[in-house]
Structure formats: C-alpha cells, structure tokens
Amino acid sequence: MAFQQLISVATHGRGTIDVTGLVQDVVDASGVFTGVCNIFIQHTSGSLLLTENADRQVRRDLETFLSKLVPDGDPMFGHDAEGPDDMPAHIRTVLTESSLTIPVMQRRLALGTWQGIYVWEHRAGGNNRRLVVTVTG
C-alpha cells in the first residue's frame, strides 16, 4: 500500500521551518501501521534537515557554518542570475539533503526523542516550497 501527498511550506528567508507535524499528519492519513515515509523537496535552492528539535541554537549554528562555507556574492561564482545568493543556495542544497526516509512504527514516525524534520531555506528571500511525502507499508 502506498499513499502520497503534496505539502506546501512558506518560508521567510534563510533558516529552518519545522515540518515534523505536517509529515506526521500525512502518515496518519495514510493508515500505514508499519512501513517507511519518504519526504522529497522539489527545489534546487532549499533542502531537508533531520536534526535536533530541542535547542534552536543547533539550527542557527548550522546556518552560520554554511554561511561561512558558502558565502553570498563570492566572485568565483558565475551563476548569479537571481542575485548574490543564487549559486550559494544551489551549493548548499547539493551539500545537504533533498530527500529523507524515516521508518513508520505503529502509525508514527520513528524519530528519536530530539529529532525533528525541517525545511531548510537557502535563499535570502521567502519562497513557497513543495514537499512530496510518500508513505509505503
């Protein structure tokens, strides 16, 4: 049995948005008791993140790290059609995840106590990000 749903997430510029509850809602709607849930982001300048959900500073530190690793406006980047954050956003996406797969146990995402699922926006401005959530079991 497979169930699939598209989720739309509005972002407000660089940073993370917790989508754990939205993904769990899809698992609930699927009726799958035991299986897997795959989340895929349909973008090349935003990604998915499975990380600490208790301390927001963890996600801020990850953003700080990527900002140092891939700075906006670096003259080595030729692709800047949409501004100085254009190519850095693409590089950030390549370095992170566009898809996550999480086990489903007893109709729940089998996340650890401190794990959450996040959309990670890599552009300076806000966007509407689409996630394809597929639950199989």
N, C-alpha and C positions, 0 to 999 in steps of 0.2 A: 504494500500500500504506500502511495506517495501523495503528498499534499504540498501545494506550493502557493505562496502569496507574495505580492509585491508590497514593500513598505516604503513610504516616502518620509524622509527626515530633513527638516530645515536646519541648516547650520547658520552660524552668525560670525563666520571668520575662523581663523585658526584656533584649534582646540578640539576637545572631545565632547561627545554627546552620548550619554548612557542610553543604550537601546536594549538592554537586557530584558526589561519588562515587555517591550514590543515583540521581541523574538519569542519570549515565553508565551505570549498571547497566541502566536501562530502555532506553537507546539500544542497548546490547549485546544485550539480549533481543529487541529489535525486528528485528534483522537488517538495518536500513536502512544502506546504504553512503553515499548522498548524499541529503540532504533537510533537514528542519527539525525541531526539537524545541521544543514549546511547554510551558511549565510554568505552571499556574494554581493559585492558593491559594484555597480555598473558605471564606474568612473575611473579616470586616469589621473585624478588630482585629489583624491580622497581615499582613505583606506579603512580597514577594520583593525581593532585592537582588542586583545583579550589580556586584561591586566587587573591590577589592584583596584578594588572598588571602595576601600575604606578611607584612604588618605588621598585627597585630591592633589596633593603636592607631587605624588608619583607621576601623574599625567602632566603636570606643569614642568617637572624636571625632564620628562621625555621630550616635550616640546622645546625646551631650552637646548637640549642636546642636539636635536635635529636642526634647529636654527643655526647652531654653530657649525654643524657638519655640512649643511647645505644652505648657505646664506642667500638671501634675495639679492638680485642685481649684480651678481658676480659676473665680471666681464668675460669669463671663459664660456658663458652660455650664449649661444646664438639664438636659441628659440625663446623669444620674448614677446610674441605677438599679442599676448593678453596682459603684458606688464612684467615687472621685475620678479614677481612671484611665480610666473608661468612655469619655467623649466624646473626651478626648485620643487614645486608641487609635484611634478611628474617624477622627479628623482626620489622624493620622499615616499611616493606610492610604491615605486619599484623596491625600495628598501624595506617596506613594511608588508602588510597582508591585504590582498583583495578578496580573500575567502577564508572562512573559518568553518571547521567541522567539530561539533560538540555532541557527545553521546546524549541520548534521551533515556532516562531511567524512571519508571513509574510516572510517566507523563510530565516529567520535569527535566529541564536542562541539568546535566550532571556537572555543574560548576562547583569549584571549590569554594570554601567559605568566603574568601576575599577576592573572588574573581568576578569581573563584570565584562560585558561586551559593549564596545564603544565604536561609534563612527568617529574617525579622526580626519577632520577637515584640514587640508594642506594649503588652501588658498587664503589670501588675506581677507577677501570678502565672503559674504554668505552665499550659500548655494542650496539647491534642493537635491538631495542625494537619494538615489533609489537602491534599495536592497532587495534581492531575490532570496527569499527564505524557503528552503525545501526540507520537508520532514519526511523521512522514509522509515518504515518499520513493519 
